Amino acid sequence: MNLLSRYIKEDFASYEDFKANFRIDVPERFNFAYDIVDEYARLEPDKTALVWCDDNGGERVFTFADISKLSNQAANFFQNHGIKKGDAVMLVLKRRWHYWAASMALCKLGAIMIPGTYLLTAKDLKYRLESAQTKMIVSIADKEVVEAIEGAKVDVIRASVDGPVPGFIDFTAEIAKCSETFEKPSDLPDNDDPMLLYFTSGTTGMPKMVQQSFTYPLGHIVTARFWHNTGEDDLHITVADT
């Protein structure tokens, strides 16, 4: 079952045909976590969603059913800690697989995800935590993150993916205790509500906050299907930070 056909026409006779006729059918209250991840989990639960590996030989293959269940557990975790629709949560995860459990969980809650790259210094992180009035951070527990949290003038709930760390909730252990089912909220975000909050590079001044709405993933159909030329069941290697 190719879900792409629900949103676009894939076949075009020429570039001119594509330019004139390509469009995306945007449903009301589109939510990538529910409409793509959970839908694939329903239709093809064993379909591969993510192949993850590290530089120590570790590897995990996640199906859409796996990501759906993990994101449900993470959504329950976030909800248990008071995270709700519209709250900002920062993820600094250095390509850990936990990013996909957390990001899809935040989608399900209607919360706002702030991706943070591993290049950010304590000063950079502190600025972002304060500017976005961040409610929670899920991160690796390196010294830059710890210094930023301790110096920030916001009360941030902190969770780590590096196992038991003093002052941090053990994200991996805690989501494992949560239910694999999550009741979809009745007040799902509208298409124009913020899903992502990026910060600009700050080349000519302090970084600026840039919001992306819940239709943002649909915009990347052009990137993946027509620029990267990926098709159904292709494996796309991503070396960028999460």
MIDREN-571736 format. One line per 10 residues: number of its first residue (from 1); their letters; for each residue x, y, z of N, C-alpha, C, O. Coordinates in pm, whole numbers. Each point is the difference from the previous one (the first is absolute). Example, Ala and Ser with C-alpha at 12.3 -4.5 7.8 and 13.67 -1.06 7.14 Angstrom:
BEGIN
1> as> 1319,-569,780,-89,119,0,90,120,0,104,-2,66 ~ -139,107,-138,82,119,6,-77,109,73,51,111,17
! end
This chain:
BEGIN
1> mnllsryike> 86,-119,0,-86,119,0,89,124,0,69,26,98 ~ -71,48,-205,80,121,-12,-84,120,44,-88,45,-74 ~ 114,7,191,-79,112,51,23,128,-80,-81,92,5 ~ 191,-87,-80,30,121,-75,-112,35,-98,-28,117,-24 ~ -35,-220,-29,-106,23,-100,-121,72,59,-83,53,-74 ~ 73,-50,206,-109,74,64,23,151,-7,-93,79,16 ~ 218,-41,-39,34,142,10,44,63,-132,-17,120,-20 ~ 72,-201,-70,47,56,-126,-25,-97,-115,-24,-119,20 ~ 30,173,-142,14,-79,-121,149,-18,-22,75,98,6 ~ -28,-221,-32,143,-27,-9,56,4,-142,117,32,-20
11> dfasyedfka> -199,-63,-79,51,-16,-136,-25,126,-84,-112,52,-7 ~ 219,-4,-55,-10,119,-85,73,-28,-130,102,-68,-2 ~ -155,121,-107,57,-26,-132,129,75,-23,85,-44,-78 ~ -68,158,145,118,84,-22,15,96,116,-86,8,88 ~ 198,64,-88,20,102,102,-107,108,-10,-49,51,100 ~ 14,-19,-223,-103,103,-21,-134,-46,56,-75,79,58 ~ 45,-209,-76,-122,-58,56,3,8,152,-99,35,64 ~ 215,-70,-7,17,7,146,-19,143,50,-72,23,97 ~ 137,71,-163,-6,140,43,-144,53,-6,-41,79,85 ~ -34,-122,-186,-135,52,-19,-103,-69,89,-100,60,38
21> nfridvperf> 124,-188,-7,-108,-79,61,30,-59,137,-90,-57,63 ~ 214,69,-16,27,-57,133,-73,78,108,3,123,2 ~ -67,-195,85,-62,62,118,-11,-104,110,1,-121,-25 ~ -12,169,147,-15,-88,115,-141,16,55,-44,112,28 ~ -25,-223,-13,-133,3,60,17,-1,152,34,-102,60 ~ -59,215,0,23,17,144,-131,-23,76,-95,77,-15 ~ 89,-183,96,-122,-24,77,-10,95,118,99,63,38 ~ -216,-53,21,-15,81,121,74,-68,115,-2,-122,14 ~ 66,204,65,71,-47,120,94,-117,-30,-4,-104,66 ~ 87,124,-166,100,-102,-32,97,-14,116,44,99,58
31> nfaydivdey> -12,-225,-26,94,-28,109,86,-117,-43,-50,-113,-12 ~ 177,138,-13,89,-102,-54,1,-127,86,3,-111,-52 ~ -4,128,183,8,-116,89,-123,-90,-14,13,-123,-5 ~ -130,183,-1,-123,-79,-13,-26,-44,-143,-34,-115,-25 ~ 51,210,-70,-44,-25,-137,100,-79,-84,-37,-60,-101 ~ 162,59,141,101,-76,-73,54,-115,84,-15,-116,-39 ~ 78,146,153,61,-105,80,-104,-100,51,15,-120,-21 ~ -119,169,87,-100,-91,54,-81,-69,-110,-45,-113,16 ~ 27,183,-128,-76,-59,-110,79,-114,-65,-57,-105,-31 ~ 187,124,11,82,-112,-48,3,-113,102,-1,-118,-38
41> arlepdktal> 4,152,166,-1,-103,104,-129,-82,-4,0,-119,32 ~ -109,183,-73,-128,-70,-13,-4,-86,-125,-45,-115,4 ~ 92,170,-116,-10,-69,-128,112,-101,-23,-25,-110,-49 ~ 147,147,84,116,-86,-22,91,7,123,107,62,-6 ~ -147,-123,115,74,15,126,145,-45,-7,83,51,76 ~ -50,-145,-164,137,-50,-8,86,75,-101,115,-37,-24 ~ -169,140,-34,76,80,-97,112,74,72,-23,61,104 ~ 143,-66,-159,115,65,63,-15,153,-6,-26,58,-105 ~ 42,3,220,-9,146,10,137,64,19,27,109,-51 ~ 61,-177,126,128,60,37,103,-110,23,-25,-97,70
51> vwcddngger> 141,115,-131,116,-85,30,102,89,69,50,96,-60 ~ -19,-127,183,88,85,80,127,-77,36,-6,-120,30 ~ 119,187,-33,124,-64,45,90,106,62,-19,120,-21 ~ 116,-166,98,97,93,59,141,-40,-41,18,-97,-74 ~ 81,170,121,137,-27,-42,68,-106,87,120,-22,-11 ~ -199,-43,96,53,-109,82,-55,-136,-43,16,-99,70 ~ -81,96,-187,-53,-125,-50,-143,-29,41,-56,-103,-38 ~ -4,192,115,-139,-20,39,-94,29,-115,25,90,-80 ~ -133,-167,71,-97,21,-107,-139,-41,47,-15,-100,72 ~ -85,177,-113,-139,-35,27,-83,33,-124,19,103,-64
61> vftfadiskl> -110,-193,33,-93,21,-110,-139,19,60,-49,-86,73 ~ -13,198,-105,-132,33,56,-104,-8,-110,17,58,-108 ~ -125,-129,134,-113,1,-92,-89,119,34,20,69,100 ~ -120,-45,-187,-95,106,30,-80,-32,125,-39,90,75 ~ 14,-218,-51,-68,-39,123,86,34,121,-51,45,103 ~ 182,-66,-114,92,33,110,-3,150,30,-13,40,115 ~ 26,41,-220,2,146,20,-134,48,55,-4,89,84 ~ -105,-149,-131,-132,38,49,-12,-28,149,-47,85,76 ~ 89,-203,-34,-10,-36,142,95,83,86,-38,47,107 ~ 162,-28,-155,96,80,76,-48,144,15,16,61,106
71> snqaanffqn> -74,-7,-212,-49,139,8,-122,9,91,-19,102,66 ~ -63,-207,-61,-110,-2,96,53,0,143,-50,72,86 ~ 151,-155,-62,60,-4,133,61,135,37,-17,49,111 ~ 87,11,-207,61,130,26,-106,108,19,18,90,82 ~ -128,-98,-157,-109,98,18,-59,-11,139,-29,102,63 ~ 12,-224,-14,-48,-19,137,100,54,101,-38,60,100 ~ 167,-81,-127,105,53,87,-8,152,7,-2,58,109 ~ -2,7,-224,-8,146,-3,-125,50,72,4,94,79 ~ -115,-159,-108,-126,40,62,6,-16,152,-51,84,73 ~ 115,-191,-27,14,-23,144,82,111,67,-14,24,120
81> hgikkgdavm> 99,41,-199,83,108,54,-56,138,-34,71,101,9 ~ -197,-97,-49,-69,127,-17,15,66,-136,-48,112,-19 ~ 113,-179,-77,16,59,-132,-132,-12,-75,-63,-106,-2 ~ 22,216,-60,-129,3,-69,12,78,-130,107,51,-35 ~ -218,-42,-35,-5,71,-128,55,142,16,-38,74,90 ~ 130,-38,-181,57,135,0,124,17,84,65,103,-9 ~ -30,-202,93,121,10,81,123,-28,-86,-6,-80,-94 ~ 116,146,126,124,-17,-75,92,-99,70,24,10,121 ~ 26,-107,-197,91,-102,53,121,-7,-92,-13,-15,-121 ~ 132,26,180,123,-5,-78,56,-142,-3,1,-70,101
91> lvlkrrwhyw> 47,29,-219,62,-131,-18,144,20,-46,25,57,-107 ~ 71,-103,188,141,6,-36,53,-142,12,46,-40,107 ~ -52,-36,-216,15,-145,11,111,-63,-85,13,-122,-2 ~ 65,202,-67,116,-53,-72,-29,-128,-78,72,-99,14 ~ -177,100,-95,-34,-111,-89,-45,-126,74,-1,-108,-59 ~ -36,119,185,-52,-118,70,-138,-36,-55,-75,87,-46 ~ 42,-216,51,-131,-44,-50,-113,59,82,-114,7,-48 ~ 142,35,169,-102,58,87,-66,123,-60,-112,36,35 ~ 184,29,-127,-55,119,-65,-136,-30,-63,-92,81,9 ~ 80,-197,-73,-124,-29,-71,-113,-37,95,-116,29,-30
101> aasmalcklg> 147,-91,141,-103,-25,101,-48,132,58,-120,21,16 ~ 214,67,15,-35,129,63,-69,94,-98,-101,61,35 ~ 152,-50,-156,-57,96,-95,-141,-39,-40,-88,86,-9 ~ 65,-215,-15,-135,-43,-36,-96,13,119,-118,27,-17 ~ 169,-48,137,-82,18,120,-44,144,15,-115,27,33 ~ 206,66,-58,-35,142,10,-102,39,-105,-89,81,25 ~ 100,-140,-144,-102,21,-104,-137,-44,51,-99,70,-17 ~ 97,-186,79,-127,-56,47,-64,89,107,-122,8,10 ~ 204,56,68,-50,89,105,-34,139,-52,-72,76,64 ~ 124,-43,-181,-15,137,-50,99,95,64,-18,121,-4
111> aimipgtyll> 123,-177,64,105,83,60,97,46,-109,-5,-48,-113 ~ 93,140,149,92,60,-97,140,-57,24,53,8,111 ~ 4,-63,-215,133,-60,9,106,101,-41,-14,69,-101 ~ 122,-61,181,115,85,-34,121,-91,-19,60,-43,98 ~ -22,14,-222,120,-81,-21,125,82,32,9,116,-38 ~ 86,-178,106,125,68,31,117,-86,-43,9,-116,40 ~ 80,169,-121,113,-78,-50,107,-16,108,4,74,99 ~ 82,-171,-121,107,-27,96,108,107,-2,87,0,87 ~ -91,92,-184,101,106,-9,-29,116,94,85,87,19 ~ -204,-84,40,-37,113,84,81,1,130,18,-104,64
121> takdlkyrle> 30,222,-27,71,16,126,-100,23,113,-120,14,-24 ~ 169,-10,146,-86,27,115,-69,135,-15,-118,14,35 ~ 190,84,-86,-59,133,-23,-113,-8,-102,-106,61,19 ~ 129,-135,-127,-103,-16,-103,-125,-68,55,-112,44,-25 ~ 132,-150,100,-111,-75,56,-79,83,101,-123,-2,1 ~ 196,74,83,-65,85,100,-87,105,-69,-113,24,41 ~ 166,37,-144,-75,101,-77,-129,-60,-56,-105,64,5 ~ 112,-184,-59,-115,-65,-59,-102,-41,107,-120,17,-18 ~ 169,-72,127,-91,-39,109,-80,120,49,-121,-11,24 ~ 187,123,-8,-66,119,53,-90,66,-104,-112,41,31
131> saqtkmivsi> 160,-30,-155,-76,69,-104,-132,-69,-29,-102,65,-22 ~ 104,-198,22,-120,-76,-34,-84,-35,123,-103,-66,-12 ~ 148,111,130,-70,-36,125,-23,-151,5,-112,-48,21 ~ 221,-24,-41,-4,-146,-11,-45,-64,130,46,36,109 ~ -137,-131,-121,-54,-69,118,80,-125,37,6,-38,116 ~ 57,-25,-218,71,-125,27,110,-18,-103,-11,48,-113 ~ 117,-117,152,105,-35,-93,27,-150,12,11,-53,110 ~ -2,-14,-225,40,-140,-6,132,-2,-75,6,44,-115 ~ 99,-94,179,132,22,-57,100,-105,43,-25,-82,87 ~ 139,90,-152,119,-62,54,37,84,122,-41,116,12
141> adkevveaie> 118,-174,79,28,71,125,144,47,6,70,-27,97 ~ -23,97,-202,137,49,4,7,132,77,-103,56,39 ~ 224,-7,-18,21,115,88,-63,127,-57,-42,87,76 ~ 37,-74,-210,-59,118,-61,-149,10,33,-51,107,32 ~ -18,-221,-40,-143,-4,30,-24,32,147,-87,80,34 ~ 163,-145,53,-16,21,145,26,146,36,-77,59,76 ~ 182,-1,-130,33,140,29,-111,93,-48,-35,96,68 ~ -19,-125,-187,-107,85,-55,-125,-5,86,-60,103,29 ~ 21,-223,12,-122,-16,80,16,70,135,-91,70,46 ~ 206,-89,16,22,58,132,9,152,-5,-27,67,100
151> gakvdviras> 67,-12,-215,12,145,-10,-122,69,-58,-10,122,4 ~ -84,-200,-59,-117,59,-66,-100,56,101,-19,-56,108 ~ -44,167,-145,-99,64,87,-141,-51,-31,-96,77,-4 ~ 85,-207,-18,-129,-67,-18,7,-132,77,106,-59,15 ~ -221,15,32,-7,-126,75,-21,-112,-100,-112,-20,-48 ~ 217,-55,17,-3,-101,-105,4,-140,62,88,-31,80 ~ -185,-52,-118,4,-141,36,107,-65,-87,0,20,-122 ~ 89,-97,181,109,-57,-77,-5,-152,-2,-21,-64,103 ~ 38,6,-222,4,-145,-17,119,-35,-86,35,74,-93 ~ 29,-186,121,120,-42,-71,-20,-137,-65,-72,-86,52
161> vdgpvpgfid> 138,67,-167,-1,-131,-65,128,-77,30,25,-105,-59 ~ 56,156,151,128,-63,34,-8,-85,127,100,-15,71 ~ -218,-39,-43,-16,-82,119,-17,85,124,-25,120,-10 ~ 38,-181,128,-16,76,124,108,109,13,120,-30,3 ~ -163,154,4,90,115,13,-55,88,112,-118,34,-2 ~ 200,4,100,-50,84,109,-66,127,-52,57,72,-82 ~ -177,-45,131,-73,121,-39,-85,-14,-124,-73,93,-35 ~ 81,-209,-33,-75,-24,-122,-94,-119,16,32,-96,71 ~ -147,102,-136,-87,-115,-12,59,-93,-104,48,45,-104 ~ -51,-175,132,51,-99,-95,-108,-22,-106,-94,-77,20
171> ftaeiakcse> 109,145,-134,-104,-2,-104,-27,-141,-51,-116,-40,-11 ~ 221,-35,-20,-17,-134,-55,-72,-92,97,-93,-71,-38 ~ 136,73,163,-62,-87,100,-143,40,28,-87,-86,18 ~ 60,215,-13,-134,47,36,-102,-23,-111,-114,-35,28 ~ 153,56,-154,-99,-25,-106,-31,-149,-10,-110,-38,-40 ~ 207,-46,76,-24,-145,-4,-109,-42,98,-64,-104,-18 ~ 45,183,122,-103,-30,100,-139,47,-42,-100,-39,61 ~ 94,123,-163,-127,60,-40,-78,-89,-95,56,-89,-65 ~ -185,113,58,-88,-78,-86,35,19,-148,41,108,-41 ~ -59,-215,-37,25,6,-144,-121,55,-75,5,13,-122
181> tfekpsdlpd> -111,18,192,-116,64,-63,-12,143,51,31,30,115 ~ -77,57,-203,-16,140,36,-128,51,-66,-19,-15,-120 ~ -65,74,200,-128,50,-52,22,132,-71,52,96,57 ~ -93,-93,-183,17,121,-80,-78,116,63,-120,-15,26 ~ 184,128,-2,-70,114,60,-114,49,-89,6,-10,-122 ~ -109,64,184,-114,53,-76,33,135,-63,-61,39,-99 ~ 158,32,158,35,134,-51,131,-5,-77,98,66,37 ~ -96,-143,-145,120,-7,-83,35,138,-57,-88,83,-19 ~ 216,-60,-6,39,129,-56,-61,24,-137,-27,-94,-74 ~ 5,220,40,-39,37,-135,124,-5,-90,113,-4,49
191> nddpmllyft> -135,5,-179,112,-6,-93,99,114,19,120,-17,-23 ~ -169,133,64,88,117,14,65,11,138,80,91,23 ~ -112,-180,67,62,3,132,147,-42,-10,36,-78,-88 ~ 49,128,178,143,-33,-8,30,-143,44,-44,-45,105 ~ 119,-23,-189,47,-136,30,148,1,37,44,-73,89 ~ 32,156,-161,144,9,18,41,143,26,-61,95,-50 ~ 166,-81,129,58,132,22,150,-10,-24,74,-57,81 ~ -31,113,-192,142,3,-33,60,135,40,-72,99,15 ~ 202,-97,2,72,125,21,93,21,-119,68,-92,-44 ~ -65,214,-8,89,32,-111,145,-7,48,27,-12,119
201> sgttgmpkmv> 65,21,-214,142,-15,34,57,118,76,104,-12,65 ~ -170,126,-72,48,117,73,123,63,-62,86,53,71 ~ -75,-57,-204,118,52,-69,19,150,22,113,46,21 ~ -222,30,-25,11,146,12,-56,53,131,-14,121,17 ~ -18,-208,75,-56,41,128,-38,-123,80,39,-111,-35 ~ -114,131,140,-45,-115,79,-96,-85,-84,-75,54,-81 ~ 78,-186,99,-91,-87,-76,-146,38,20,-41,41,108 ~ -36,-54,-214,-143,30,4,-80,-130,1,41,-100,-60 ~ -154,101,128,-86,-117,3,-86,-5,-125,-59,101,-40 ~ 53,-217,-22,-79,-21,-121,-94,-117,22,44,-112,26
211> qqsftyplgh> -173,137,-35,-100,-105,21,-32,-70,-132,-4,62,-106 ~ -19,-193,116,-52,-78,-111,-129,-66,47,-8,-48,114 ~ -91,45,-200,-132,-49,39,-10,-152,-16,95,-66,-41 ~ -212,13,76,-21,-144,-7,-9,-52,-144,1,-121,-21 ~ -8,210,-77,4,-44,-139,144,-5,-53,23,-40,-114 ~ 73,78,196,141,2,-40,48,-131,-62,67,3,-103 ~ -99,-121,163,49,-125,-62,-50,-20,-142,71,-59,-82 ~ -190,106,51,-52,-16,-136,85,75,-102,12,-42,-115 ~ 46,152,158,85,77,-91,122,-77,-44,55,27,-107 ~ -11,-123,189,120,-76,-33,-29,-119,-91,91,-79,-29
221> ivtarfwhnt> -216,64,-17,-27,-99,-104,84,32,-124,57,-90,-62 ~ -50,218,29,80,41,-117,146,-38,22,65,-51,-91 ~ -14,76,211,140,-32,32,27,-149,-18,92,-39,-72 ~ -171,-43,138,28,-144,4,-34,-71,-130,79,-79,-52 ~ -198,108,0,-46,-77,-117,62,50,-130,36,-80,-86 ~ -24,212,70,39,53,-129,142,58,-6,51,26,-108 ~ 12,-5,223,139,45,-1,92,-117,36,92,-33,-74 ~ -118,-30,190,79,-117,39,-39,-124,-79,72,-100,-1 ~ -187,107,-65,-48,-109,-86,-22,-131,77,27,-108,-52 ~ -73,119,173,-30,-120,78,-137,-54,-36,-93,76,-27
231> geddlhitva> 81,-208,27,-125,-66,-30,-43,-88,115,68,-10,102 ~ -181,-54,-119,-53,-90,102,102,-108,35,52,-68,-89 ~ -24,53,218,92,-102,54,148,27,-27,84,-84,31 ~ -50,200,-89,141,36,-14,58,33,138,-72,40,92 ~ 202,-59,-80,71,34,125,81,126,-24,86,4,-89 ~ -114,99,168,66,130,-17,97,19,116,-41,0,116 ~ 169,17,-146,99,20,107,6,148,35,17,85,-87 ~ -31,-57,214,2,137,49,115,16,98,1,-62,106 ~ 96,144,-141,116,21,88,-7,132,74,85,30,84 ~ -188,49,-114,-18,126,71,-48,-25,143,-47,-109,33
241> dt> 62,211,52,-53,-10,134,-151,-12,-6,-62,35,-101 ~ 2,-85,208,-146,-19,-1,-74,130,-18,-123,0,-3
! end
